[in-house]
C-alpha cells in the first residue's frame, strides 16, 4: 500500500519542485486562473520527461 502511494506521489512531487523555485510564479501579479493553467502545463510536460 505504501509503495503504491509513493509511486503515485513521485511524479507530482517531481513536477511541483520546479514550480516552487520559480520566482515568476511566487511574485506573479496576474490571474490565479492563468497561474493554475501554467502549473498544469508544467506538470503535464514534466510527466513526459
ZISUL-V594684 format. One record per helix or strand of 2 or more residues. SS is the DSSP state (@ for helix, = for strand). FROM is the first residue (numbers start at 1). TO is the last residue. If there is no record, write none. Layout:
BEGIN
SS,FROM,TO  SS,FROM,TO
END
This chain:
BEGIN
@,2,21  @,23,26  @,32,48
END
